[in-house]
Amino acid sequence: ASKSNNTNFKAWLNKDGSVNYQSLFALKNTQDTEVKPEKTQQEKQAAWNILINELAINNYSLNFTDKTVSPPAQIDLTSINIKSSQLSNQKAAILPLNLDFIFNKVGKINLAAKTTLEPLS
């Protein structure tokens, strides 16, 4: 079981259209170009099988500000809870999902769904 609790993210969209977290994940401009060898047939067949029995994200929040508009738009998602089980990377695996959160302190959203990654639906 994988669990994570009580996390608050603060993000904003700058006037230039960039998100404040983009600089953390930006790729460095490198002049070296590495040529990677083609995978062998055996490597292509040896795909990973990933299974997560239970995933729970509890009491997360996201405070987002859009600074491209005047006045800046504020979106607050609080009490975010996500639960899923039997998460698999296999084609056509059915992934159950339960999501609930509070939107701007006044709207409560609850979602229960089943999805697949490939084909995405």
N, C-alpha and C positions, 0 to 999 in steps of 0.2 A: 504494500500500500504506500502510495506517495501522497503526503499531505503538506500543505503550506497554509499558514494562518497570518492574519492581521498585517497586511502590507498596504501602504499608501503610495500611489504613483502620482506625481505632479508633472504634467506635460503641457506644452504650449506650442502653438503654431505661430512662428515669427512672421513679421510683415513681409519678409522676403520669400515666404512659403516653406521654409525649413522648420523641422520639428526639433525641439531642444535635445532630444536623445540621438539625433542623426550623427552628431560628431563623435559619439562614443563608438559607433559601429562603422564609421567611414573606412573604406579601404585606402590603404596608403598607395600612392602612385609610385609604382616600381618600374624601373626600366628593364629589369631582368625578366625575360619571358622564358618560362620553363616549359619544355615540351614533355608532356606526360605520355608514357607508352600506352598503347591500346590494351584494354583488358583482355586477358585470354578467355577462351570459352569456359574454362573451369571457374575462373573468377566471376564471370557473368552469372553462372548457375548457382554459385554459392551465396545466395542472397540471405540477408539477415532476417530472422524471425523475431519480432519484438512483441512482447505482450506485457501490458501493465494491468494487473488485476483490479486495482482501485486507484482513482485519482480524486483528490478533494482539495479544492481551493476555497478557503473560508475567510469571510470578513475582509475582503480586499476593498480598496477604493481607488477611484481615478478622478482626479481633478484636472480638467482640460480647459485651457483658455485659447480662444482663437483671436490673435492680435491683428489679423488681416482686416478686420471690420471695426468700425467705430460706432458705438463703444465696443470694446472687446466682448465677445460672447463667452459665457462661462457654462460649462457642462460638468456636473458632479454626479458620478455614479458611486453609490455607497452600498455597503452590505452586500458586496458581490460574492456569490457562492456558486461554485461550479463543481459538479460531481459527475463522474463517469466511471465505467468499469469495463473490463475486458477489452482494453484499447489495444489494437493490433495494427501493424503496418501491412498486413496482407490484403491483396486486392479483394474487393467486394466484402470485406469484413464489416459487420454492422457495429456502429459505435453509438451506444446510448449516451445521451447528454441531458443533464438537468442544470439549468441556469436561472438564478434569480438575483435581482438587484433593485435598488431604489434610485430613481432618476430625479435629480434636482430636488430632493427632499419631499416630493409630492407624488410621484408616480412609481408604483411597484410593478415590476415585470417578472413573470414566471414563465419559463419555457421548458418544455420537456420534448425531446426529439430523438430520433434515430437518424444517423447519417452514415455515409460511406466516404472514404477518401478517394477511391479510384473505382469507378468513375465518381467524381465529386457530386454529391446530391444531398 
